[in-house]
Amino acid sequence: MAEMLKELVSGKQRKQTLAVRCNGKVIDLSAPLTEDAVLELIFAQSEAGQEILRHSTAHIMALAVKELFGKHVKIAIGPAIDDGFYYDFDREKPFSSDEFEQIENKMTEIVNASLPFIRQEMSREDAVRFFEQLGEIYKVELLRDMEAETVSLYTNGSFVDLCRGPHVPDSSWLKVFKLLRVAGSYWRGDEKRQMLTRIYGTAFADKKDLQQYLTRLEEARKRDHRKLGKQLGLFTIQDQVGPGLILWQPRGAQLRRLIEDYWKDEHYRNDYQLLYTPHIARQDLWKTSGHLDFYSENMYSAMEIDEVLYQLKPMNCPFHIGIYNADKHSYREFPIRWCELGTVYRYERTGALHGLMRVRGFTQDDAHIFCRPDQLEDEIFNIIDLNLHILKTFGFDQYDVYLSTRPEKNVGSDEHWELSTQALKQALEKKGLQYQLDPGEGVFYGPKIDIKIKDQLGRSWQCSTIQVDFNLPERFQMTYTGADGGEHKPIMIHRALMGSLERFIGVLIEHYAGAFPLWLAPEQARIMNITDDQVAYCEQVYAHLRARGLRIEKDVRNEKLNYKIREAQLMKTPYMLIIGEREKEDGTVTVRKKDGQNLPAMTPDAFYDLVIEECHRRVA
C-alpha cells in the first residue's frame, strides 16, 4: 500500500496521509491490497485521521507506562474518545497527575524512536495463551468473550495490544500530545469489579490545535457549573441526602422559577395544556408500558404498599395516557397537546454522576401530543418551531440535528417504524434542516429527532428530543371516534425541548459563565450604601423596588464600598445601585454595571423601567 501511494500521490499529500479508506473500510497503510479497490486518503487533520492519531497515542502511553512501571501494571482498554483518548490501568498504587511528566517524557522518547505499528493476526485461542503468558488478565477476559475465531494484535516496540486498528505507520506521527487527568473507573463499568486508574490525554496533528484545545479546556474549567453553582449559591449536593439528588438553594430556585414560568407561558401561547402527575405508580403500569422489559436497569427497585408493588417513575408518558383514557375522545378534539414539568427518577451509576449534568432525580420539560395521522407532519413542524424559538431565547442558535433510527431492542411493527421514521425525516427535510443519521439510537418504542445545542465554547449538549410512537397507544388501548364513526388509534408524539431542567441549567451556567442575561439573573441588582448615614434611604429604595417585582438584594454592612462592589461582581450581579449622601438628598441612585461602566444618576423608578425594557428584549 505504502509503495503504491508513492506512485499515486504527490509528496505533500503522501506526508499527510496516515491511513486509507479502502472500499469504505479504514485500514493501515501497511495493509496488503488483495483486490481491486477504491482508495480514499485519510489525512492527519481530518476527523478520521485525528481518531487514528489519538488511538495510536493511547498505545504509546501504554507502552511508556509498561516500560516505566513494568510488571506492576496490567492493561485494560485504551480507545480514542471525543477530543482525546484514555487508557485504563490496574496498578496497586493508582496513578496520579504528579507522574504525568515522567510518562510524557518516556512517550517523547518513543515518538523520537519512530517505532512502527506492526499488525498481526492470530487465532483467538492462540491470543488467549499469548496474553495469559504476559499476565494480562483483562485482555484474556475480553478474548474469551469474543465470538471471532481470528483477532488482530498490534506491536509497537515491546508493547503488544489486542486491537482492531488501524494505526499510524509509526510513532513519529505522534509528536503533539498532552496528558490531562486521572479518574477511577470500574472494569467494564461494573461497581462490583476491580477499580482501575484511567489516564486521559489528547493528541493533535498540529501544535497550534493542541494549544487552542488547552485554552478551551482552561476556559471550560473556569465555567464548570459545579464550581460556579457553589460560588453563586445556586445548588448543593449533600452526601446525607444522597449522590445525584439536587438541593436547590434560594438563588438557584429563583433561576429555576424564571425558566419554568417562561416555559409555561410559551406553551400556553402555543395551545398546550398543563398537567401534574404523581411520582410513583403500580408496577403493573410499567409492565404495560414496556419499561420493565426494556428499561428496568434504569429503574429503582419496587416498594410494597398495601401488599401491592409500586415503583418510582422513570417517565411521565404512562400518566398522560392515563389522563387520556379517563374520557372518550373525538377526532374533532385533535390535536391534544399536554405538557408537564414532571420529576422522574433513573438509576445512574455513582461514577457517572456529574453535578447537574447527570443526576438520579430530574425534572423533564415533557409534553405529549395526540393526533390523527393527517396531522402528524404539521405537529412535528410546530414542535420544531417552538423548540428552536425557545432555544434561541436562551441564547442557543447553533445546534446539530440527528435522526435516530430503530434500535436492536424494540417493540412495534415494521410498518409503524417505517411510517414514524419517514414522518420525522420528511419534516426535517421540508423544514430545510440539515441532519445526520444516528443508526440504532432510537428509543425502544419509536425513532426520534435529537437536537444537540452548542455553547459558547462550541461544545455539544444533548437537550431536545422529538419521538413518534405508535406502540404505547396500542399497549394502552387508546382510541378516538373518527369521522366515520369507527374507533381509531391516535398517534402519540413524545417531546422534550430542554431535556431536563437540571441538565439545561447546568449548560446555561457554563454557557454564560454564571453571568446570566438580565431576564434570567436570580439577582438583577444589589443596592449598597457608602456610609451608615444612607442606610435608611437604602432600605426605602430596596423595599420600593422589591415591591414592584425587581429581583434586588441589599448590602448595608459597615464595609468599604470597593469591598461590596467586589462581592457583587463575584456573584455576577448585573447592576449595583450605589447610594451616597448626594443620592440620598436627590432621591436618586447611581447605577454601576457589572463590567464597571457607570450610568447617569436616575430615580429608582427610572432604573426599574430600564430593567423591565431590557428584560422584555431578552438580550444576553
URBEL-V79136 format. One record per backbone hydrogen bond with DSSP energy under -0.5 kcal/mol. NH is the residue of the N-H (numbers start at 0). CO is the residue of the C=O. Records with the same first field share a line. If there is no record, write none. Layout:
NH = CO ; CO
This chain:
1 = 28
4 = 0
5 = 1
6 = 2 ; 3
7 = 3
8 = 4
13 = 9
14 = 10
15 = 11
16 = 12 ; 13
17 = 15 ; 41
18 = 41
19 = 26
20 = 39
21 = 19 ; 24
22 = 20 ; 37
24 = 21
26 = 19
30 = 27
33 = 31
38 = 36
39 = 20
41 = 18
42 = 40
43 = 15
45 = 42
49 = 45
50 = 46
51 = 47
52 = 48
53 = 49
54 = 50
55 = 51
56 = 52
57 = 53
58 = 54
59 = 55
60 = 56
61 = 57
62 = 58
63 = 59
64 = 60
65 = 61
66 = 62
67 = 63
68 = 64
69 = 65
71 = 68
72 = 69
73 = 89
75 = 87
80 = 83
83 = 80
84 = 200
85 = 78
86 = 198
87 = 76
88 = 196
89 = 73
90 = 88
91 = 71
93 = 91
98 = 95
99 = 96
102 = 98
103 = 99
104 = 100
105 = 101
106 = 102
107 = 103
108 = 104
109 = 105
110 = 106
111 = 107
112 = 108
113 = 110
114 = 109
116 = 168
117 = 115 ; 154
118 = 116
119 = 152
121 = 150
123 = 148
126 = 122
127 = 123
128 = 124
129 = 125
130 = 126
131 = 127
132 = 128
133 = 129
134 = 130 ; 131
135 = 130
136 = 134
139 = 135
140 = 136
141 = 137
142 = 138
143 = 139
144 = 140
145 = 142
150 = 121
152 = 119
153 = 160
154 = 117
155 = 158
158 = 155
160 = 153
162 = 151 ; 160
170 = 114
172 = 169
173 = 170
174 = 172
175 = 203
176 = 174
177 = 201
179 = 199
180 = 199
182 = 197
184 = 195
186 = 193
188 = 185
189 = 186
190 = 188
192 = 189
195 = 184 ; 193
196 = 88
197 = 182 ; 195
198 = 86 ; 196
199 = 180 ; 197
200 = 84
201 = 177
203 = 175
209 = 205
210 = 206
211 = 207
212 = 208
213 = 209
214 = 210
215 = 211
216 = 212
217 = 213
218 = 214
219 = 215
220 = 216
221 = 217
222 = 218
223 = 219 ; 220
227 = 223
228 = 224
229 = 225
230 = 226
231 = 227
232 = 229
233 = 228
234 = 228
235 = 246
240 = 237
241 = 237
244 = 241
245 = 243
246 = 235
247 = 245
248 = 233 ; 246
250 = 232
251 = 232
252 = 248
253 = 249
254 = 250
255 = 251
256 = 252
257 = 253
258 = 254
259 = 255
260 = 256
261 = 257
262 = 258
263 = 259
264 = 260
265 = 261
266 = 262
267 = 263
268 = 264
269 = 265
270 = 267
271 = 266
272 = 336
274 = 338
280 = 310
282 = 308
284 = 281
285 = 281 ; 282
286 = 282
287 = 283
288 = 284
289 = 285
290 = 285
291 = 285
293 = 289
294 = 290
297 = 294
298 = 295
302 = 309
304 = 302 ; 307
307 = 304
309 = 302
310 = 280
312 = 278
318 = 315
319 = 315
320 = 316
321 = 317
322 = 318
323 = 319
324 = 320
325 = 322
326 = 323
330 = 480
332 = 329
333 = 330
334 = 369
335 = 369
336 = 334
337 = 335 ; 367
338 = 272
339 = 365
341 = 339 ; 363
343 = 361
344 = 312
345 = 359
346 = 297
351 = 348
352 = 348 ; 349
353 = 357
356 = 353
357 = 353
359 = 243
360 = 243
361 = 343
363 = 341 ; 361
364 = 498
365 = 339 ; 363
366 = 494
367 = 337
368 = 492
369 = 335
370 = 368 ; 490
374 = 371
375 = 371 ; 372
378 = 374
379 = 375
380 = 376
381 = 377
382 = 378
383 = 379
384 = 380
385 = 381
386 = 382
387 = 383
388 = 384
389 = 385
390 = 386
391 = 387
392 = 388
393 = 389
394 = 391
395 = 390
396 = 394
399 = 451
401 = 449
402 = 435
403 = 401 ; 447
404 = 437
409 = 407
410 = 443
416 = 412
417 = 413
418 = 414
419 = 415
420 = 416
421 = 417
422 = 418
423 = 419
424 = 420
425 = 421
426 = 422
427 = 423
428 = 424
429 = 425
430 = 426
431 = 428
432 = 427
433 = 431
435 = 400
437 = 402
440 = 437
441 = 404
442 = 445
445 = 442
447 = 403
448 = 465
449 = 401
450 = 463
451 = 399 ; 449
452 = 450 ; 460
453 = 397
454 = 458
457 = 454
460 = 452
462 = 450 ; 460
463 = 450
464 = 495
465 = 448
466 = 493
467 = 446
468 = 491
469 = 444
470 = 444
473 = 469 ; 470
474 = 470
475 = 471
476 = 473
477 = 472
479 = 487
480 = 328
481 = 479 ; 485
484 = 481
487 = 479
490 = 370
491 = 468
492 = 368
493 = 466 ; 491
494 = 366
495 = 464
496 = 364
499 = 497
500 = 362
503 = 499
504 = 500
505 = 501
506 = 502
507 = 503
508 = 504
509 = 505
510 = 506
511 = 507
513 = 508
514 = 511
515 = 513
519 = 516
520 = 516
523 = 521 ; 550
524 = 550
525 = 574
526 = 552
527 = 576
528 = 554
529 = 578
533 = 530
534 = 531
537 = 533
538 = 534
539 = 535
540 = 536
541 = 537
542 = 538
543 = 539
544 = 540
545 = 541
546 = 542
547 = 543
548 = 545
549 = 544
551 = 549
552 = 524
554 = 526
558 = 556
563 = 559
564 = 560
565 = 561
566 = 562
567 = 563
568 = 564
569 = 565
570 = 566
571 = 568
572 = 567
573 = 522
574 = 523
575 = 591
576 = 525
577 = 575 ; 589
578 = 527
579 = 577
583 = 579
584 = 580
585 = 581
586 = 582
587 = 582
588 = 601
589 = 577
590 = 588 ; 598
591 = 575 ; 589
592 = 596
593 = 573
595 = 592
598 = 590
601 = 588
606 = 602
607 = 603
608 = 604
609 = 605
610 = 606
611 = 607
612 = 608
613 = 609
614 = 610
615 = 611
616 = 612
617 = 613 ; 614
618 = 613
